[in-house]
């Protein structure tokens, strides 16, 4: 779990948003998150409609669809070009 300590170092007020599936709600997971002072966002289980990143991906997909791109960009420079 060294990853969490590294990834969250210097991130104030971090809130974890997980899928709220059964494994994420396991007692040992809750204990670990509490011991690391990681707060979870409470939401209904399996609710992708409440996941902000899903909305961001949908919006990005709509940009590409509206620009009639036959294939989505596969590189960062290609993404920048497609968005300009």
HTML snippet that shows the backbone in 3Dmol.js (N, CA, C, O; Angstrom):
<script src="https://3Dmol.org/build/3Dmol-min.js"></script>
<div id="view" style="width:600px;height:400px;position:relative"></div>
<script>
const pdb = `
ATOM      1  N   UNK A   1       0.809  -1.192   0.000  1.00  0.00           N
ATOM      2  CA  UNK A   1       0.000   0.000   0.000  1.00  0.00           C
ATOM      3  C   UNK A   1       0.858   1.264   0.000  1.00  0.00           C
ATOM      4  O   UNK A   1       0.381   2.362   0.287  1.00  0.00           O
ATOM      5  N   UNK A   2       2.118   1.081  -0.324  1.00  0.00           N
ATOM      6  CA  UNK A   2       2.998   2.240  -0.417  1.00  0.00           C
ATOM      7  C   UNK A   2       2.535   3.187  -1.517  1.00  0.00           C
ATOM      8  O   UNK A   2       2.781   4.391  -1.458  1.00  0.00           O
ATOM      9  N   UNK A   3       1.856   2.624  -2.529  1.00  0.00           N
ATOM     10  CA  UNK A   3       1.385   3.441  -3.640  1.00  0.00           C
ATOM     11  C   UNK A   3       0.503   4.582  -3.155  1.00  0.00           C
ATOM     12  O   UNK A   3       0.670   5.724  -3.581  1.00  0.00           O
ATOM     13  N   UNK A   4      -0.447   4.271  -2.255  1.00  0.00           N
ATOM     14  CA  UNK A   4      -1.358   5.314  -1.778  1.00  0.00           C
ATOM     15  C   UNK A   4      -0.608   6.425  -1.072  1.00  0.00           C
ATOM     16  O   UNK A   4      -0.891   7.605  -1.279  1.00  0.00           O
ATOM     17  N   UNK A   5       0.349   6.047  -0.237  1.00  0.00           N
ATOM     18  CA  UNK A   5       1.101   7.075   0.481  1.00  0.00           C
ATOM     19  C   UNK A   5       1.843   7.978  -0.492  1.00  0.00           C
ATOM     20  O   UNK A   5       1.889   9.193  -0.304  1.00  0.00           O
ATOM     21  N   UNK A   6       2.428   7.384  -1.538  1.00  0.00           N
ATOM     22  CA  UNK A   6       3.150   8.169  -2.536  1.00  0.00           C
ATOM     23  C   UNK A   6       2.183   9.010  -3.366  1.00  0.00           C
ATOM     24  O   UNK A   6       2.402  10.207  -3.555  1.00  0.00           O
ATOM     25  N   UNK A   7       1.120   8.387  -3.857  1.00  0.00           N
ATOM     26  CA  UNK A   7       0.186   9.070  -4.749  1.00  0.00           C
ATOM     27  C   UNK A   7      -0.534  10.219  -4.058  1.00  0.00           C
ATOM     28  O   UNK A   7      -0.869  11.217  -4.697  1.00  0.00           O
ATOM     29  N   UNK A   8      -0.772  10.087  -2.773  1.00  0.00           N
ATOM     30  CA  UNK A   8      -1.550  11.093  -2.065  1.00  0.00           C
ATOM     31  C   UNK A   8      -0.708  12.084  -1.288  1.00  0.00           C
ATOM     32  O   UNK A   8      -1.246  12.995  -0.658  1.00  0.00           O
ATOM     33  N   UNK A   9       0.604  11.921  -1.323  1.00  0.00           N
ATOM     34  CA  UNK A   9       1.439  12.846  -0.564  1.00  0.00           C
ATOM     35  C   UNK A   9       1.270  14.251  -1.129  1.00  0.00           C
ATOM     36  O   UNK A   9       1.432  14.476  -2.328  1.00  0.00           O
ATOM     37  N   UNK A  10       0.951  15.170  -0.269  1.00  0.00           N
ATOM     38  CA  UNK A  10       0.780  16.557  -0.682  1.00  0.00           C
ATOM     39  C   UNK A  10      -0.561  16.863  -1.315  1.00  0.00           C
ATOM     40  O   UNK A  10      -0.756  17.959  -1.840  1.00  0.00           O
ATOM     41  N   UNK A  11      -1.499  15.912  -1.279  1.00  0.00           N
ATOM     42  CA  UNK A  11      -2.829  16.165  -1.846  1.00  0.00           C
ATOM     43  C   UNK A  11      -3.781  16.455  -0.689  1.00  0.00           C
ATOM     44  O   UNK A  11      -4.184  15.539   0.029  1.00  0.00           O
ATOM     45  N   UNK A  12      -4.141  17.716  -0.507  1.00  0.00           N
ATOM     46  CA  UNK A  12      -5.024  18.038   0.613  1.00  0.00           C
ATOM     47  C   UNK A  12      -6.465  17.621   0.324  1.00  0.00           C
ATOM     48  O   UNK A  12      -6.928  17.699  -0.814  1.00  0.00           O
ATOM     49  N   UNK A  13      -7.152  17.185   1.346  1.00  0.00           N
ATOM     50  CA  UNK A  13      -8.578  16.872   1.259  1.00  0.00           C
ATOM     51  C   UNK A  13      -8.915  15.871   0.163  1.00  0.00           C
ATOM     52  O   UNK A  13      -9.907  16.037  -0.547  1.00  0.00           O
ATOM     53  N   UNK A  14      -8.098  14.835   0.023  1.00  0.00           N
ATOM     54  CA  UNK A  14      -8.348  13.799  -0.975  1.00  0.00           C
ATOM     55  C   UNK A  14      -9.570  12.980  -0.579  1.00  0.00           C
ATOM     56  O   UNK A  14      -9.718  12.596   0.581  1.00  0.00           O
ATOM     57  N   UNK A  15     -10.444  12.715  -1.548  1.00  0.00           N
ATOM     58  CA  UNK A  15     -11.608  11.859  -1.323  1.00  0.00           C
ATOM     59  C   UNK A  15     -11.577  10.761  -2.374  1.00  0.00           C
ATOM     60  O   UNK A  15     -11.524  11.042  -3.571  1.00  0.00           O
ATOM     61  N   UNK A  16     -11.612   9.512  -1.930  1.00  0.00           N
ATOM     62  CA  UNK A  16     -11.584   8.364  -2.823  1.00  0.00           C
ATOM     63  C   UNK A  16     -12.988   8.079  -3.336  1.00  0.00           C
ATOM     64  O   UNK A  16     -13.941   7.989  -2.562  1.00  0.00           O
ATOM     65  N   UNK A  17     -13.100   7.938  -4.650  1.00  0.00           N
ATOM     66  CA  UNK A  17     -14.370   7.538  -5.235  1.00  0.00           C
ATOM     67  C   UNK A  17     -14.158   6.186  -5.895  1.00  0.00           C
ATOM     68  O   UNK A  17     -13.487   6.093  -6.923  1.00  0.00           O
ATOM     69  N   UNK A  18     -14.722   5.148  -5.316  1.00  0.00           N
ATOM     70  CA  UNK A  18     -14.581   3.814  -5.883  1.00  0.00           C
ATOM     71  C   UNK A  18     -15.931   3.358  -6.424  1.00  0.00           C
ATOM     72  O   UNK A  18     -16.913   4.099  -6.371  1.00  0.00           O
ATOM     73  N   UNK A  19     -15.974   2.152  -6.937  1.00  0.00           N
ATOM     74  CA  UNK A  19     -17.204   1.635  -7.511  1.00  0.00           C
ATOM     75  C   UNK A  19     -18.240   1.218  -6.484  1.00  0.00           C
ATOM     76  O   UNK A  19     -19.370   0.878  -6.832  1.00  0.00           O
ATOM     77  N   UNK A  20     -17.848   1.246  -5.207  1.00  0.00           N
ATOM     78  CA  UNK A  20     -18.720   0.867  -4.103  1.00  0.00           C
ATOM     79  C   UNK A  20     -19.270  -0.552  -4.270  1.00  0.00           C
ATOM     80  O   UNK A  20     -20.387  -0.855  -3.852  1.00  0.00           O
ATOM     81  N   UNK A  21     -18.464  -1.403  -4.886  1.00  0.00           N
ATOM     82  CA  UNK A  21     -18.845  -2.807  -5.022  1.00  0.00           C
ATOM     83  C   UNK A  21     -18.529  -3.536  -3.719  1.00  0.00           C
ATOM     84  O   UNK A  21     -17.880  -2.978  -2.835  1.00  0.00           O
ATOM     85  N   UNK A  22     -18.981  -4.762  -3.603  1.00  0.00           N
ATOM     86  CA  UNK A  22     -18.850  -5.502  -2.345  1.00  0.00           C
ATOM     87  C   UNK A  22     -17.406  -5.552  -1.839  1.00  0.00           C
ATOM     88  O   UNK A  22     -17.168  -5.368  -0.645  1.00  0.00           O
ATOM     89  N   UNK A  23     -16.441  -5.800  -2.730  1.00  0.00           N
ATOM     90  CA  UNK A  23     -15.045  -5.883  -2.299  1.00  0.00           C
ATOM     91  C   UNK A  23     -14.577  -4.562  -1.691  1.00  0.00           C
ATOM     92  O   UNK A  23     -13.865  -4.562  -0.686  1.00  0.00           O
ATOM     93  N   UNK A  24     -14.968  -3.443  -2.288  1.00  0.00           N
ATOM     94  CA  UNK A  24     -14.550  -2.139  -1.768  1.00  0.00           C
ATOM     95  C   UNK A  24     -15.185  -1.841  -0.413  1.00  0.00           C
ATOM     96  O   UNK A  24     -14.665  -1.033   0.357  1.00  0.00           O
ATOM     97  N   UNK A  25     -16.300  -2.490  -0.125  1.00  0.00           N
ATOM     98  CA  UNK A  25     -16.989  -2.265   1.142  1.00  0.00           C
ATOM     99  C   UNK A  25     -16.567  -3.268   2.214  1.00  0.00           C
ATOM    100  O   UNK A  25     -17.111  -3.257   3.318  1.00  0.00           O
ATOM    101  N   UNK A  26     -15.607  -4.130   1.899  1.00  0.00           N
ATOM    102  CA  UNK A  26     -15.152  -5.128   2.865  1.00  0.00           C
ATOM    103  C   UNK A  26     -14.592  -4.445   4.111  1.00  0.00           C
ATOM    104  O   UNK A  26     -14.027  -3.354   4.042  1.00  0.00           O
ATOM    105  N   UNK A  27     -14.761  -5.103   5.233  1.00  0.00           N
ATOM    106  CA  UNK A  27     -14.338  -4.534   6.512  1.00  0.00           C
ATOM    107  C   UNK A  27     -12.850  -4.178   6.506  1.00  0.00           C
ATOM    108  O   UNK A  27     -12.468  -3.108   6.980  1.00  0.00           O
ATOM    109  N   UNK A  28     -12.008  -5.068   5.971  1.00  0.00           N
ATOM    110  CA  UNK A  28     -10.561  -4.811   5.986  1.00  0.00           C
ATOM    111  C   UNK A  28     -10.204  -3.630   5.091  1.00  0.00           C
ATOM    112  O   UNK A  28      -9.232  -2.926   5.367  1.00  0.00           O
ATOM    113  N   UNK A  29     -10.968  -3.397   4.028  1.00  0.00           N
ATOM    114  CA  UNK A  29     -10.715  -2.235   3.163  1.00  0.00           C
ATOM    115  C   UNK A  29     -11.062  -0.955   3.915  1.00  0.00           C
ATOM    116  O   UNK A  29     -10.304   0.015   3.897  1.00  0.00           O
ATOM    117  N   UNK A  30     -12.213  -0.964   4.572  1.00  0.00           N
ATOM    118  CA  UNK A  30     -12.621   0.208   5.353  1.00  0.00           C
ATOM    119  C   UNK A  30     -11.598   0.519   6.447  1.00  0.00           C
ATOM    120  O   UNK A  30     -11.245   1.678   6.666  1.00  0.00           O
ATOM    121  N   UNK A  31     -11.128  -0.527   7.132  1.00  0.00           N
ATOM    122  CA  UNK A  31     -10.128  -0.320   8.187  1.00  0.00           C
ATOM    123  C   UNK A  31      -8.853   0.284   7.627  1.00  0.00           C
ATOM    124  O   UNK A  31      -8.280   1.197   8.221  1.00  0.00           O
ATOM    125  N   UNK A  32      -8.407  -0.225   6.483  1.00  0.00           N
ATOM    126  CA  UNK A  32      -7.187   0.305   5.879  1.00  0.00           C
ATOM    127  C   UNK A  32      -7.367   1.773   5.505  1.00  0.00           C
ATOM    128  O   UNK A  32      -6.511   2.600   5.819  1.00  0.00           O
ATOM    129  N   UNK A  33      -8.459   2.101   4.844  1.00  0.00           N
ATOM    130  CA  UNK A  33      -8.686   3.485   4.429  1.00  0.00           C
ATOM    131  C   UNK A  33      -8.746   4.413   5.640  1.00  0.00           C
ATOM    132  O   UNK A  33      -8.206   5.519   5.607  1.00  0.00           O
ATOM    133  N   UNK A  34      -9.397   3.964   6.701  1.00  0.00           N
ATOM    134  CA  UNK A  34      -9.449   4.766   7.922  1.00  0.00           C
ATOM    135  C   UNK A  34      -8.061   4.939   8.518  1.00  0.00           C
ATOM    136  O   UNK A  34      -7.718   6.031   8.970  1.00  0.00           O
ATOM    137  N   UNK A  35      -7.256   3.879   8.526  1.00  0.00           N
ATOM    138  CA  UNK A  35      -5.910   3.967   9.105  1.00  0.00           C
ATOM    139  C   UNK A  35      -5.022   4.925   8.320  1.00  0.00           C
ATOM    140  O   UNK A  35      -4.108   5.530   8.880  1.00  0.00           O
ATOM    141  N   UNK A  36      -5.290   5.063   7.021  1.00  0.00           N
ATOM    142  CA  UNK A  36      -4.511   5.968   6.172  1.00  0.00           C
ATOM    143  C   UNK A  36      -5.165   7.342   6.059  1.00  0.00           C
ATOM    144  O   UNK A  36      -4.682   8.204   5.324  1.00  0.00           O
ATOM    145  N   UNK A  37      -6.263   7.548   6.787  1.00  0.00           N
ATOM    146  CA  UNK A  37      -7.017   8.806   6.768  1.00  0.00           C
ATOM    147  C   UNK A  37      -7.471   9.160   5.346  1.00  0.00           C
ATOM    148  O   UNK A  37      -7.400  10.313   4.920  1.00  0.00           O
ATOM    149  N   UNK A  38      -7.938   8.137   4.628  1.00  0.00           N
ATOM    150  CA  UNK A  38      -8.472   8.319   3.281  1.00  0.00           C
ATOM    151  C   UNK A  38      -9.989   8.282   3.386  1.00  0.00           C
ATOM    152  O   UNK A  38     -10.564   7.305   3.868  1.00  0.00           O
ATOM    153  N   UNK A  39     -10.628   9.344   2.935  1.00  0.00           N
ATOM    154  CA  UNK A  39     -12.084   9.450   3.015  1.00  0.00           C
ATOM    155  C   UNK A  39     -12.714   8.972   1.711  1.00  0.00           C
ATOM    156  O   UNK A  39     -12.202   9.246   0.626  1.00  0.00           O
ATOM    157  N   UNK A  40     -13.824   8.258   1.828  1.00  0.00           N
ATOM    158  CA  UNK A  40     -14.536   7.746   0.655  1.00  0.00           C
ATOM    159  C   UNK A  40     -15.752   8.606   0.375  1.00  0.00           C
ATOM    160  O   UNK A  40     -16.386   9.140   1.285  1.00  0.00           O
ATOM    161  N   UNK A  41     -16.063   8.726  -0.906  1.00  0.00           N
ATOM    162  CA  UNK A  41     -17.279   9.405  -1.325  1.00  0.00           C
ATOM    163  C   UNK A  41     -18.421   8.404  -1.226  1.00  0.00           C
ATOM    164  O   UNK A  41     -18.401   7.370  -1.894  1.00  0.00           O
ATOM    165  N   UNK A  42     -19.409   8.701  -0.404  1.00  0.00           N
ATOM    166  CA  UNK A  42     -20.551   7.810  -0.253  1.00  0.00           C
ATOM    167  C   UNK A  42     -21.488   7.978  -1.443  1.00  0.00           C
ATOM    168  O   UNK A  42     -21.915   9.086  -1.766  1.00  0.00           O
ATOM    169  N   UNK A  43     -21.795   6.867  -2.081  1.00  0.00           N
ATOM    170  CA  UNK A  43     -22.755   6.875  -3.191  1.00  0.00           C
ATOM    171  C   UNK A  43     -23.288   5.471  -3.377  1.00  0.00           C
ATOM    172  O   UNK A  43     -22.773   4.512  -2.802  1.00  0.00           O
ATOM    173  N   UNK A  44     -24.314   5.364  -4.178  1.00  0.00           N
ATOM    174  CA  UNK A  44     -24.947   4.067  -4.404  1.00  0.00           C
ATOM    175  C   UNK A  44     -23.994   3.131  -5.146  1.00  0.00           C
ATOM    176  O   UNK A  44     -23.181   3.569  -5.960  1.00  0.00           O
ATOM    177  N   UNK A  45     -24.110   1.846  -4.852  1.00  0.00           N
ATOM    178  CA  UNK A  45     -23.265   0.854  -5.522  1.00  0.00           C
ATOM    179  C   UNK A  45     -23.588   0.794  -7.005  1.00  0.00           C
ATOM    180  O   UNK A  45     -24.739   0.928  -7.421  1.00  0.00           O
ATOM    181  N   UNK A  46     -22.540   0.589  -7.784  1.00  0.00           N
ATOM    182  CA  UNK A  46     -22.674   0.430  -9.235  1.00  0.00           C
ATOM    183  C   UNK A  46     -23.514   1.535  -9.858  1.00  0.00           C
ATOM    184  O   UNK A  46     -24.525   1.267 -10.507  1.00  0.00           O
ATOM    185  N   UNK A  47     -23.096   2.766  -9.658  1.00  0.00           N
ATOM    186  CA  UNK A  47     -23.819   3.921 -10.197  1.00  0.00           C
ATOM    187  C   UNK A  47     -22.917   4.726 -11.118  1.00  0.00           C
ATOM    188  O   UNK A  47     -22.465   5.807 -10.742  1.00  0.00           O
ATOM    189  N   UNK A  48     -22.645   4.221 -12.319  1.00  0.00           N
ATOM    190  CA  UNK A  48     -21.755   4.954 -13.219  1.00  0.00           C
ATOM    191  C   UNK A  48     -22.300   6.324 -13.599  1.00  0.00           C
ATOM    192  O   UNK A  48     -21.537   7.211 -13.982  1.00  0.00           O
ATOM    193  N   UNK A  49     -23.622   6.507 -13.494  1.00  0.00           N
ATOM    194  CA  UNK A  49     -24.202   7.804 -13.818  1.00  0.00           C
ATOM    195  C   UNK A  49     -23.780   8.880 -12.822  1.00  0.00           C
ATOM    196  O   UNK A  49     -23.906  10.071 -13.106  1.00  0.00           O
ATOM    197  N   UNK A  50     -23.281   8.472 -11.663  1.00  0.00           N
ATOM    198  CA  UNK A  50     -22.821   9.428 -10.660  1.00  0.00           C
ATOM    199  C   UNK A  50     -21.310   9.615 -10.682  1.00  0.00           C
ATOM    200  O   UNK A  50     -20.760  10.309  -9.827  1.00  0.00           O
ATOM    201  N   UNK A  51     -20.638   9.008 -11.645  1.00  0.00           N
ATOM    202  CA  UNK A  51     -19.183   9.065 -11.719  1.00  0.00           C
ATOM    203  C   UNK A  51     -18.758  10.194 -12.659  1.00  0.00           C
ATOM    204  O   UNK A  51     -18.985  10.100 -13.866  1.00  0.00           O
ATOM    205  N   UNK A  52     -18.148  11.256 -12.133  1.00  0.00           N
ATOM    206  CA  UNK A  52     -17.780  12.406 -12.968  1.00  0.00           C
ATOM    207  C   UNK A  52     -16.852  12.056 -14.125  1.00  0.00           C
ATOM    208  O   UNK A  52     -16.964  12.654 -15.195  1.00  0.00           O
ATOM    209  N   UNK A  53     -15.944  11.108 -13.942  1.00  0.00           N
ATOM    210  CA  UNK A  53     -15.006  10.797 -15.024  1.00  0.00           C
ATOM    211  C   UNK A  53     -15.733  10.162 -16.199  1.00  0.00           C
ATOM    212  O   UNK A  53     -15.337  10.355 -17.348  1.00  0.00           O
ATOM    213  N   UNK A  54     -16.798   9.402 -15.925  1.00  0.00           N
ATOM    214  CA  UNK A  54     -17.578   8.838 -17.024  1.00  0.00           C
ATOM    215  C   UNK A  54     -18.220   9.942 -17.859  1.00  0.00           C
ATOM    216  O   UNK A  54     -18.303   9.837 -19.082  1.00  0.00           O
ATOM    217  N   UNK A  55     -18.672  10.999 -17.191  1.00  0.00           N
ATOM    218  CA  UNK A  55     -19.253  12.138 -17.922  1.00  0.00           C
ATOM    219  C   UNK A  55     -18.180  12.861 -18.734  1.00  0.00           C
ATOM    220  O   UNK A  55     -18.448  13.325 -19.843  1.00  0.00           O
ATOM    221  N   UNK A  56     -16.984  12.959 -18.193  1.00  0.00           N
ATOM    222  CA  UNK A  56     -15.887  13.607 -18.933  1.00  0.00           C
ATOM    223  C   UNK A  56     -15.539  12.807 -20.185  1.00  0.00           C
ATOM    224  O   UNK A  56     -15.336  13.386 -21.252  1.00  0.00           O
ATOM    225  N   UNK A  57     -15.468  11.477 -20.063  1.00  0.00           N
ATOM    226  CA  UNK A  57     -15.172  10.646 -21.230  1.00  0.00           C
ATOM    227  C   UNK A  57     -16.282  10.748 -22.270  1.00  0.00           C
ATOM    228  O   UNK A  57     -16.010  10.789 -23.469  1.00  0.00           O
ATOM    229  N   UNK A  58     -17.531  10.789 -21.812  1.00  0.00           N
ATOM    230  CA  UNK A  58     -18.652  10.940 -22.748  1.00  0.00           C
ATOM    231  C   UNK A  58     -18.565  12.263 -23.500  1.00  0.00           C
ATOM    232  O   UNK A  58     -18.780  12.312 -24.711  1.00  0.00           O
ATOM    233  N   UNK A  59     -18.249  13.339 -22.774  1.00  0.00           N
ATOM    234  CA  UNK A  59     -18.133  14.654 -23.411  1.00  0.00           C
ATOM    235  C   UNK A  59     -17.014  14.655 -24.443  1.00  0.00           C
ATOM    236  O   UNK A  59     -17.171  15.207 -25.531  1.00  0.00           O
ATOM    237  N   UNK A  60     -15.892  14.044 -24.108  1.00  0.00           N
ATOM    238  CA  UNK A  60     -14.774  13.970 -25.047  1.00  0.00           C
ATOM    239  C   UNK A  60     -15.167  13.151 -26.276  1.00  0.00           C
ATOM    240  O   UNK A  60     -14.827  13.519 -27.400  1.00  0.00           O
ATOM    241  N   UNK A  61     -15.871  12.061 -26.070  1.00  0.00           N
ATOM    242  CA  UNK A  61     -16.348  11.251 -27.189  1.00  0.00           C
ATOM    243  C   UNK A  61     -17.286  12.031 -28.092  1.00  0.00           C
ATOM    244  O   UNK A  61     -17.255  11.877 -29.313  1.00  0.00           O
ATOM    245  N   UNK A  62     -18.127  12.874 -27.485  1.00  0.00           N
ATOM    246  CA  UNK A  62     -19.039  13.702 -28.278  1.00  0.00           C
ATOM    247  C   UNK A  62     -18.285  14.713 -29.127  1.00  0.00           C
ATOM    248  O   UNK A  62     -18.686  15.000 -30.254  1.00  0.00           O
ATOM    249  N   UNK A  63     -17.194  15.255 -28.593  1.00  0.00           N
ATOM    250  CA  UNK A  63     -16.374  16.192 -29.370  1.00  0.00           C
ATOM    251  C   UNK A  63     -15.859  15.501 -30.621  1.00  0.00           C
ATOM    252  O   UNK A  63     -15.926  16.061 -31.716  1.00  0.00           O
ATOM    253  N   UNK A  64     -15.349  14.297 -30.465  1.00  0.00           N
ATOM    254  CA  UNK A  64     -14.815  13.572 -31.621  1.00  0.00           C
ATOM    255  C   UNK A  64     -15.929  13.201 -32.594  1.00  0.00           C
ATOM    256  O   UNK A  64     -15.739  13.277 -33.808  1.00  0.00           O
ATOM    257  N   UNK A  65     -17.078  12.806 -32.079  1.00  0.00           N
ATOM    258  CA  UNK A  65     -18.201  12.432 -32.947  1.00  0.00           C
ATOM    259  C   UNK A  65     -18.676  13.634 -33.757  1.00  0.00           C
ATOM    260  O   UNK A  65     -19.004  13.503 -34.936  1.00  0.00           O
ATOM    261  N   UNK A  66     -18.713  14.803 -33.125  1.00  0.00           N
ATOM    262  CA  UNK A  66     -19.168  16.018 -33.810  1.00  0.00           C
ATOM    263  C   UNK A  66     -18.169  16.507 -34.847  1.00  0.00           C
ATOM    264  O   UNK A  66     -18.528  17.272 -35.742  1.00  0.00           O
ATOM    265  N   UNK A  67     -16.941  16.080 -34.735  1.00  0.00           N
ATOM    266  CA  UNK A  67     -15.918  16.502 -35.706  1.00  0.00           C
ATOM    267  C   UNK A  67     -15.734  15.463 -36.805  1.00  0.00           C
ATOM    268  O   UNK A  67     -14.822  15.574 -37.625  1.00  0.00           O
ATOM    269  N   UNK A  68     -16.589  14.467 -36.821  1.00  0.00           N
ATOM    270  CA  UNK A  68     -16.580  13.435 -37.858  1.00  0.00           C
ATOM    271  C   UNK A  68     -15.214  12.772 -38.023  1.00  0.00           C
ATOM    272  O   UNK A  68     -14.768  12.529 -39.145  1.00  0.00           O
ATOM    273  N   UNK A  69     -14.563  12.484 -36.917  1.00  0.00           N
ATOM    274  CA  UNK A  69     -13.288  11.774 -36.975  1.00  0.00           C
ATOM    275  C   UNK A  69     -13.575  10.294 -37.188  1.00  0.00           C
ATOM    276  O   UNK A  69     -14.384   9.706 -36.471  1.00  0.00           O
ATOM    277  N   UNK A  70     -12.924   9.701 -38.159  1.00  0.00           N
ATOM    278  CA  UNK A  70     -13.163   8.281 -38.413  1.00  0.00           C
ATOM    279  C   UNK A  70     -12.585   7.413 -37.298  1.00  0.00           C
ATOM    280  O   UNK A  70     -13.155   6.381 -36.945  1.00  0.00           O
ATOM    281  N   UNK A  71     -11.460   7.835 -36.754  1.00  0.00           N
ATOM    282  CA  UNK A  71     -10.828   7.120 -35.643  1.00  0.00           C
ATOM    283  C   UNK A  71     -10.435   8.118 -34.568  1.00  0.00           C
ATOM    284  O   UNK A  71     -10.019   9.232 -34.888  1.00  0.00           O
ATOM    285  N   UNK A  72     -10.559   7.745 -33.302  1.00  0.00           N
ATOM    286  CA  UNK A  72     -10.110   8.653 -32.248  1.00  0.00           C
ATOM    287  C   UNK A  72      -8.589   8.761 -32.259  1.00  0.00           C
ATOM    288  O   UNK A  72      -7.909   7.833 -32.696  1.00  0.00           O
ATOM    289  N   UNK A  73      -8.049   9.879 -31.786  1.00  0.00           N
ATOM    290  CA  UNK A  73      -6.590  10.030 -31.736  1.00  0.00           C
ATOM    291  C   UNK A  73      -5.963   8.982 -30.832  1.00  0.00           C
ATOM    292  O   UNK A  73      -6.560   8.562 -29.841  1.00  0.00           O
ATOM    293  N   UNK A  74      -4.751   8.565 -31.185  1.00  0.00           N
ATOM    294  CA  UNK A  74      -4.062   7.526 -30.415  1.00  0.00           C
ATOM    295  C   UNK A  74      -2.836   8.057 -29.681  1.00  0.00           C
ATOM    296  O   UNK A  74      -2.187   7.316 -28.942  1.00  0.00           O
ATOM    297  N   UNK A  75      -2.515   9.330 -29.877  1.00  0.00           N
ATOM    298  CA  UNK A  75      -1.345   9.922 -29.228  1.00  0.00           C
ATOM    299  C   UNK A  75      -1.749  11.257 -28.615  1.00  0.00           C
ATOM    300  O   UNK A  75      -2.790  11.818 -28.956  1.00  0.00           O
ATOM    301  N   UNK A  76      -0.918  11.757 -27.713  1.00  0.00           N
ATOM    302  CA  UNK A  76      -1.175  13.069 -27.108  1.00  0.00           C
ATOM    303  C   UNK A  76      -1.151  14.165 -28.177  1.00  0.00           C
ATOM    304  O   UNK A  76      -2.062  14.993 -28.204  1.00  0.00           O
ATOM    305  N   UNK A  77      -0.136  14.201 -29.067  1.00  0.00           N
ATOM    306  CA  UNK A  77      -0.173  15.226 -30.121  1.00  0.00           C
ATOM    307  C   UNK A  77      -1.425  15.102 -31.004  1.00  0.00           C
ATOM    308  O   UNK A  77      -2.004  16.110 -31.409  1.00  0.00           O
ATOM    309  N   UNK A  78      -1.835  13.868 -31.296  1.00  0.00           N
ATOM    310  CA  UNK A  78      -3.048  13.672 -32.086  1.00  0.00           C
ATOM    311  C   UNK A  78      -4.284  14.176 -31.362  1.00  0.00           C
ATOM    312  O   UNK A  78      -5.185  14.738 -31.984  1.00  0.00           O
ATOM    313  N   UNK A  79      -4.331  13.977 -30.046  1.00  0.00           N
ATOM    314  CA  UNK A  79      -5.441  14.473 -29.238  1.00  0.00           C
ATOM    315  C   UNK A  79      -5.481  15.996 -29.265  1.00  0.00           C
ATOM    316  O   UNK A  79      -6.543  16.594 -29.435  1.00  0.00           O
ATOM    317  N   UNK A  80      -4.316  16.618 -29.095  1.00  0.00           N
ATOM    318  CA  UNK A  80      -4.255  18.087 -29.122  1.00  0.00           C
ATOM    319  C   UNK A  80      -4.717  18.625 -30.468  1.00  0.00           C
ATOM    320  O   UNK A  80      -5.447  19.615 -30.528  1.00  0.00           O
ATOM    321  N   UNK A  81      -4.295  17.978 -31.545  1.00  0.00           N
ATOM    322  CA  UNK A  81      -4.699  18.410 -32.885  1.00  0.00           C
ATOM    323  C   UNK A  81      -6.208  18.265 -33.058  1.00  0.00           C
ATOM    324  O   UNK A  81      -6.861  19.159 -33.597  1.00  0.00           O
ATOM    325  N   UNK A  82      -6.758  17.152 -32.605  1.00  0.00           N
ATOM    326  CA  UNK A  82      -8.192  16.907 -32.759  1.00  0.00           C
ATOM    327  C   UNK A  82      -9.034  17.885 -31.954  1.00  0.00           C
ATOM    328  O   UNK A  82     -10.151  18.215 -32.352  1.00  0.00           O
ATOM    329  N   UNK A  83      -8.513  18.347 -30.831  1.00  0.00           N
ATOM    330  CA  UNK A  83      -9.273  19.258 -29.975  1.00  0.00           C
ATOM    331  C   UNK A  83      -9.149  20.717 -30.395  1.00  0.00           C
ATOM    332  O   UNK A  83      -9.915  21.560 -29.928  1.00  0.00           O
ATOM    333  N   UNK A  84      -8.200  21.025 -31.265  1.00  0.00           N
ATOM    334  CA  UNK A  84      -8.025  22.420 -31.726  1.00  0.00           C
ATOM    335  C   UNK A  84      -8.894  22.720 -32.902  1.00  0.00           C
ATOM    336  O   UNK A  84      -8.874  23.838 -33.415  1.00  0.00           O
TER     337      UNK A  84
END
`;
const viewer = $3Dmol.createViewer("view");
viewer.addModel(pdb, "pdb");
viewer.setStyle({}, {cartoon: {color: "spectrum"}});
viewer.zoomTo();
viewer.render();
</script>
